[in-house]
């Protein structure tokens, strides 16, 4: 691991945790657009491995601090992974944003509804409710990330 990449990852985890009080409650879940923004940023700036690590560490910290639920794990990790893989495959920030939406909105919500909520939380939830909530949250976060990346590029901080 390179020190700069680790430092960027730590900052992105801090951003995700710091913005955790801003969420959208949907049933047993708390949807965090900021986490999805961080997922896309880490996927583009650091790659899929770091993106998954950032999402995982942020989910752990949010749960320890009482700012998240166990749904943070599938809700963030799958989006981060697919965002990173999409960016790596296409070298396109919009592909990374779409990867986040598909990973969180579809894979993360299905994993949450079928495995995490009933097995680890003892709760049930309608697939459509969580899929819509996760998709809207990840869409908002992806849009925020694309705007941040454009600003970083214009400011000369990040080059594609």
C-alpha positions as CSV (number, residue, x, y, z in Angstrom):
1,X,0.0,0.0,0.0
2,X,1.2,3.5,-0.8
3,X,1.0,6.1,1.9
4,X,-0.8,8.6,-0.3
5,X,-3.5,6.0,-1.2
6,X,-4.0,5.0,2.4
7,X,-4.2,8.7,3.4
8,X,-6.9,9.3,0.8
9,X,-8.8,6.2,1.9
10,X,-8.7,7.4,5.6
11,X,-10.0,10.9,4.5
12,X,-12.8,9.3,2.5
13,X,-13.8,7.1,5.5
14,X,-13.8,10.2,7.7
15,X,-16.0,12.1,5.2
16,X,-18.5,9.1,5.1
17,X,-18.6,8.9,8.9
18,X,-18.8,12.7,9.4
19,X,-21.7,13.0,7.0
20,X,-23.6,10.0,8.6
21,X,-26.0,12.1,10.6
22,X,-27.6,13.1,7.2
23,X,-29.7,10.1,6.2
24,X,-33.1,9.2,4.8
25,X,-35.0,6.8,7.0
26,X,-36.8,4.0,5.1
27,X,-38.3,1.3,7.2
28,X,-35.5,-0.5,9.1
29,X,-32.8,1.1,6.9
30,X,-31.0,4.5,6.9
31,X,-30.1,5.5,3.4
32,X,-26.9,7.6,3.2
33,X,-26.3,9.4,-0.1
34,X,-23.0,10.7,1.3
35,X,-21.7,7.1,1.6
36,X,-22.6,6.5,-2.1
37,X,-20.7,9.7,-3.0
38,X,-17.7,8.4,-1.1
39,X,-18.0,5.0,-2.8
40,X,-17.8,6.5,-6.3
41,X,-15.0,8.9,-5.2
42,X,-12.9,6.1,-3.8
43,X,-13.6,3.8,-6.7
44,X,-12.4,6.4,-9.2
45,X,-9.5,7.9,-7.1
46,X,-8.3,4.6,-5.6
47,X,-9.7,1.6,-7.4
48,X,-12.1,-1.2,-6.4
49,X,-10.0,-2.8,-3.6
50,X,-9.7,0.5,-1.7
51,X,-13.4,1.4,-2.5
52,X,-14.5,-1.8,-0.8
53,X,-12.2,-1.2,2.1
54,X,-13.4,2.4,2.6
55,X,-17.1,1.2,2.4
56,X,-16.4,-1.6,4.9
57,X,-14.5,0.5,7.4
58,X,-17.1,3.3,7.2
59,X,-19.9,0.7,7.8
60,X,-18.1,-0.7,10.8
61,X,-17.5,2.8,12.3
62,X,-21.1,3.9,11.6
63,X,-22.5,0.8,13.3
64,X,-20.2,1.2,16.3
65,X,-21.2,4.9,16.6
66,X,-24.9,4.0,16.3
67,X,-25.2,6.0,13.0
68,X,-26.0,3.1,10.7
69,X,-27.5,-0.4,10.5
70,X,-26.2,-3.7,9.4
71,X,-27.7,-2.9,6.0
72,X,-24.7,-0.5,5.6
73,X,-22.6,-3.5,4.6
74,X,-24.4,-4.8,1.6
75,X,-25.7,-1.3,0.9
76,X,-22.2,0.1,0.5
77,X,-19.8,-2.7,-0.3
78,X,-21.5,-4.0,-3.5
79,X,-21.9,-0.4,-4.9
80,X,-18.3,0.4,-4.1
81,X,-17.1,-2.8,-5.8
82,X,-19.1,-2.4,-8.9
83,X,-18.2,1.3,-9.2
84,X,-14.6,0.4,-9.0
85,X,-14.8,-2.4,-11.5
86,X,-16.9,-0.3,-13.9
87,X,-14.4,2.6,-13.7
88,X,-11.5,0.2,-14.2
89,X,-13.2,-1.4,-17.2
90,X,-14.3,1.7,-19.0
91,X,-12.2,4.5,-17.5
92,X,-15.3,6.6,-17.3
93,X,-16.7,8.4,-14.2
94,X,-20.3,7.9,-15.4
95,X,-19.7,4.2,-15.6
96,X,-18.5,4.3,-12.0
97,X,-21.7,6.1,-11.0
98,X,-23.8,3.5,-12.8
99,X,-21.8,0.8,-11.1
100,X,-22.6,2.3,-7.7
101,X,-26.3,2.5,-8.6
102,X,-26.5,-1.1,-9.8
103,X,-24.3,-2.5,-7.0
104,X,-26.3,-0.7,-4.3
105,X,-29.7,-0.4,-5.8
106,X,-30.0,-4.0,-7.1
107,X,-27.3,-6.3,-5.6
108,X,-27.1,-4.5,-2.2
109,X,-30.9,-4.2,-1.8
110,X,-31.5,-7.8,-2.7
111,X,-28.8,-9.0,-0.4
112,X,-30.2,-6.8,2.4
113,X,-33.8,-8.0,2.0
114,X,-33.1,-11.7,1.5
115,X,-30.1,-12.2,3.8
116,X,-29.0,-9.4,6.2
117,X,-32.4,-8.1,7.4
118,X,-34.0,-11.5,8.2
119,X,-31.0,-13.4,9.3
120,X,-29.0,-10.8,11.2
121,X,-31.7,-8.2,12.2
122,X,-34.7,-10.5,12.5
123,X,-36.8,-8.2,10.4
124,X,-38.4,-8.3,7.0
125,X,-38.9,-5.6,4.4
126,X,-40.5,-5.4,0.9
127,X,-37.9,-5.8,-1.9
128,X,-39.4,-3.0,-3.9
129,X,-39.3,-0.6,-0.9
130,X,-35.6,-1.2,-0.2
131,X,-34.7,-1.4,-3.9
132,X,-36.2,2.0,-4.6
133,X,-34.7,3.6,-1.5
134,X,-31.2,2.2,-2.1
135,X,-31.4,3.2,-5.8
136,X,-32.5,6.8,-5.1
137,X,-29.9,7.1,-2.4
138,X,-27.1,5.8,-4.6
139,X,-28.3,7.9,-7.5
140,X,-28.1,11.1,-5.4
141,X,-24.7,10.1,-4.1
142,X,-23.4,9.2,-7.6
143,X,-24.5,12.6,-8.9
144,X,-22.8,14.3,-6.0
145,X,-19.6,12.3,-6.6
146,X,-19.6,13.2,-10.3
147,X,-19.9,16.9,-9.4
148,X,-17.1,16.6,-6.9
149,X,-14.9,14.9,-9.5
150,X,-15.6,17.6,-12.1
151,X,-14.6,20.2,-9.5
152,X,-11.4,18.3,-8.6
153,X,-10.5,18.1,-12.3
154,X,-11.2,21.7,-13.0
155,X,-9.2,22.7,-9.9
156,X,-6.3,20.6,-11.1
157,X,-6.4,18.3,-8.1
158,X,-7.4,15.2,-10.1
159,X,-6.6,14.3,-13.7
160,X,-8.5,11.6,-15.5
